[in-house]
Every structure is written in structure tokens, then in C-alpha cells.
């Protein structure tokens, strides 16, 4: 017996041994697809966390003597224009979907720290779900293998019985 993790807090018990091999294969395929989606989500979240960490790290290296320092300002991921640092305590932060906020140095550091913590919490939640689904998938595969082995054994016995009746 195993429980599916369809809805949080609502586990439905399924006796895997009562399902046919076709039904087990279907469940296995569905869970493999879900596992792929979860992996994609985790990869995206890890990428977001890395971006936030990179932004926070850039703010940590900011020096007070950088006033009027010449820098390269990114226009795209591969194109830059020269610029100068004018205000050391005002940062414009892209918060997503075309929205920006203005924060001071400490507020900016705090923003990226909080975002990293939030994303880490989401990663941990999804990893727990991933672990549950992995365990269920392993249960499905174990029962499927048992059923396939039993079917192969039955076929071998039937072939031996037929071979015994035809040679007698």
C-alpha cells in the first residue's frame, strides 16, 4: 500500500498490488512527468537564488570611494555602455514584471537577503514534495517489477507444461 501526494494534507491510500501492470505503468509515467516538472522548478529557483546572491554580493563590495568612478552599465547580458557612479546610496532594483523600486544601500542588501531566504524556503518545500513523490514512484516501480516477474514466471510454467504434454 502507498499514499499519493496529490493534495497537501489529503493523502489518498491506494493498494498498488490491486492495480494492473498497465495502470501501474500509467501512474509511473505520470509521476515521472511530475518529477521532471519539479526538477525544472528547482532549477529555476536555484537560478533565482544565484541571481539574488550575485546582486547582494555586488552590493557588499560597493566602496564609499567609488563616487564618480567610471563603470560599465549593462544594457543587455552582452552589451554595456560606459557610465559614472553619481549617487552611492540610491539603487534601483528590478523586482520583476517591469517594476522597479528605489532603495538605499542597506535597504537593497536587506531586500536581496530576504528574497534569497524566501526562495530557499520554496526550494525546501519543493524538495520535500520531490522526496515524497520519489518514494511513491519507487513503490510503484517495485510493485510493477514484482507483477512483471510473476507474469514471466507464469508464462515459463505454462510453456513448460505445454512442452511436457506435447512430448508425452
KOLNUSE-812694 format. One record per residue (C-alpha): z, y, x; residue in three letters; residue number from 0. Coordinates in steps of 0.001 Angstrom, whole numbers. Each point is the difference from the previous one (the first is absolute). Example, Ala and Ser with C-alpha at 12.3 -4.5 7.8 and 13.67 -1.06 7.14 Angstrom:
! KOLNUSE-812694
PT       up    north     east  resn  resi
PT     7800    -4500    12300   ALA     0
PT     -660     3440     1370   SER     1
***
This chain:
! KOLNUSE-812694
PT       up    north     east  resn  resi
PT        0        0        0   UNK     0
PT     -725     3521     1164   UNK     1
PT      238     3496    -1413   UNK     2
PT    -2819     2492      -30   UNK     3
PT      740     3610      925   UNK     4
PT    -2242     1683    -2564   UNK     5
PT     2351     2679    -1274   UNK     6
PT     3096     1184     1857   UNK     7
PT     3088    -1436    -1652   UNK     8
PT    -2084    -2287    -2267   UNK     9
PT     -566    -3277     1814   UNK    10
PT    -1843    -2632    -1987   UNK    11
PT      771    -3600      937   UNK    12
PT    -2963    -2298      469   UNK    13
PT      206    -3709      737   UNK    14
PT    -2791     -252     2540   UNK    15
PT      -38    -3791     -153   UNK    16
PT    -1212      150    -3618   UNK    17
PT    -3053     2088      845   UNK    18
PT    -3369    -1538      738   UNK    19
PT    -1577      358     3444   UNK    20
PT    -2547     2431    -1507   UNK    21
PT     2787     2171    -1392   UNK    22
PT     1793     -108     3354   UNK    23
PT    -3207     1001     1785   UNK    24
PT     -425     2943    -2377   UNK    25
PT     3591     1134      578   UNK    26
PT     -474     -419     3750   UNK    27
PT    -3142     2163      -41   UNK    28
PT     1686     2687    -2107   UNK    29
PT     2983      144     2323   UNK    30
PT    -2219       83     3080   UNK    31
PT    -1789     3029    -1503   UNK    32
PT     3349     1643     -751   UNK    33
PT     1126     -698     3569   UNK    34
PT    -3155     1687     1309   UNK    35
PT      695     3045    -2175   UNK    36
PT     3600      134     1199   UNK    37
PT    -1156     -212     3628   UNK    38
PT    -2418     2887     -620   UNK    39
PT     2810     2057    -1548   UNK    40
PT     2281     -709     2938   UNK    41
PT    -2712      997     2456   UNK    42
PT     -538     3270    -1867   UNK    43
PT     3726      736      -53   UNK    44
PT      356     -745     3706   UNK    45
PT    -2904     2390      655   UNK    46
PT     1701     2730    -2071   UNK    47
PT     3260     -538     1822   UNK    48
PT    -1782      299     3349   UNK    49
PT    -1623     3282    -1103   UNK    50
PT     3347     1433    -1068   UNK    51
PT     1602    -1173     3245   UNK    52
PT    -2815     1610     2007   UNK    53
PT      447     3291    -1846   UNK    54
PT     3763      -45      498   UNK    55
PT     -460     -837     3685   UNK    56
PT    -2414     2928      403   UNK    57
PT     2628     2302    -1505   UNK    58
PT     2658    -1406     2352   UNK    59
PT    -2112      978     3024   UNK    60
PT     -513     3565    -1241   UNK    61
PT     1321     2513     2558   UNK    62
PT     1240     3582     -642   UNK    63
PT    -2110     1299     2915   UNK    64
PT    -3239    -1048    -1716   UNK    65
PT     -424     3454    -1605   UNK    66
PT    -3661     1080      485   UNK    67
PT     -791    -3304     1697   UNK    68
PT    -3611    -1105     -405   UNK    69
PT     -406    -3296    -1897   UNK    70
PT    -2733    -2064    -1601   UNK    71
PT      150      -10    -3790   UNK    72
PT    -1513    -3082    -1676   UNK    73
PT    -2667      667    -2626   UNK    74
PT     -734    -3709     -421   UNK    75
PT     1268    -3105     1794   UNK    76
PT    -2590      589     2738   UNK    77
PT     -708     3758      -50   UNK    78
PT     2273     2777     1279   UNK    79
PT     -104     3786      351   UNK    80
PT     2047     2107     2404   UNK    81
PT     2975     1866    -1432   UNK    82
PT     3235     1714      972   UNK    83
PT     3558     -649    -1120   UNK    84
PT     1123     3159    -1828   UNK    85
PT     3097    -1045    -1934   UNK    86
PT     2285    -2646     1478   UNK    87
PT     2105     -429    -3102   UNK    88
PT    -2556     -367    -2806   UNK    89
PT    -1850    -3229     -585   UNK    90
PT    -2438     -903    -2752   UNK    91
PT      390    -3636    -1026   UNK    92
PT    -2584    -2013    -1922   UNK    93
PT     1997    -1816    -2682   UNK    94
PT    -3036    -1739    -1486   UNK    95
PT    -2716      461    -2614   UNK    96
PT     -892     3461     1290   UNK    97
PT     3520     1449     -187   UNK    98
PT     1710     1719     2916   UNK    99
PT     3490     1338      525   UNK   100
PT     1344     2443     2543   UNK   101
PT     3200     -897     1838   UNK   102
PT     1912     1118     3059   UNK   103
PT      372    -2262     3048   UNK   104
PT     3208    -1750    -1109   UNK   105
PT    -1217     -321    -3603   UNK   106
PT    -3233    -1555     1251   UNK   107
PT     1856    -2515     2165   UNK   108
PT     2235     -872    -2944   UNK   109
PT    -3007     -401    -2312   UNK   110
PT    -1670    -2527     2314   UNK   111
PT     3302    -1826      591   UNK   112
PT      530     -379    -3761   UNK   113
PT    -3593    -1147     -548   UNK   114
PT      344    -2617     2746   UNK   115
PT     3236    -1281    -1574   UNK   116
PT    -1599     -158    -3452   UNK   117
PT    -3045    -1884     1285   UNK   118
PT     2289    -2402     1899   UNK   119
PT     1904     -706    -3237   UNK   120
PT    -3292     -782    -1746   UNK   121
PT    -1051    -2275     2870   UNK   122
PT     3275    -1914     -287   UNK   123
PT     -398     -411    -3775   UNK   124
PT    -3549    -1278      346   UNK   125
PT      982    -2341     2839   UNK   126
PT     2640    -1582    -2289   UNK   127
PT    -2642     -540    -2686   UNK   128
PT    -2341    -1411     2647   UNK   129
PT     2675    -2455     1115   UNK   130
PT      640    -1164    -3594   UNK   131
PT    -3688     -487     -660   UNK   132
PT     -429    -1837     3312   UNK   133
PT     2771    -2424     -943   UNK   134
PT    -1535     -613    -3420   UNK   135
PT    -3457     -467     1524   UNK   136
PT     1437    -2522     2456   UNK   137
PT     1573    -1884    -2936   UNK   138
PT    -3325      -59    -1835   UNK   139
PT    -1798    -1255     3102   UNK   140
PT     2614    -2721      602   UNK   141
PT     -288    -1302    -3578   UNK   142
PT    -3803      205      184   UNK   143
PT      -10    -2029     3223   UNK   144
PT     2287    -2615    -1587   UNK   145
PT    -2280     -285    -3039   UNK   146
PT    -3098     -269     2194   UNK   147
PT     1655    -2666     2155   UNK   148
PT     1041    -1936    -3118   UNK   149
PT    -3547      240    -1379   UNK   150
PT    -1459    -1214     3315   UNK   151
PT     2479    -2903       84   UNK   152
PT     -866     -961    -3592   UNK   153
PT    -3724       70      809   UNK   154
PT      545    -2164     3067   UNK   155
PT     1985    -2507    -2059   UNK   156
PT    -2726      -83    -2649   UNK   157
PT    -2666     -577     2644   UNK   158
PT     2046    -2824     1529   UNK   159
PT      477    -1548    -3445   UNK   160
PT    -3753      194     -672   UNK   161
PT     -777    -1458     3413   UNK   162
PT     2468    -2836     -696   UNK   163
PT    -1592     -868    -3367   UNK   164
PT    -3587       76     1259   UNK   165
PT      690    -2271     2998   UNK   166
PT     1832    -2628    -2055   UNK   167
***
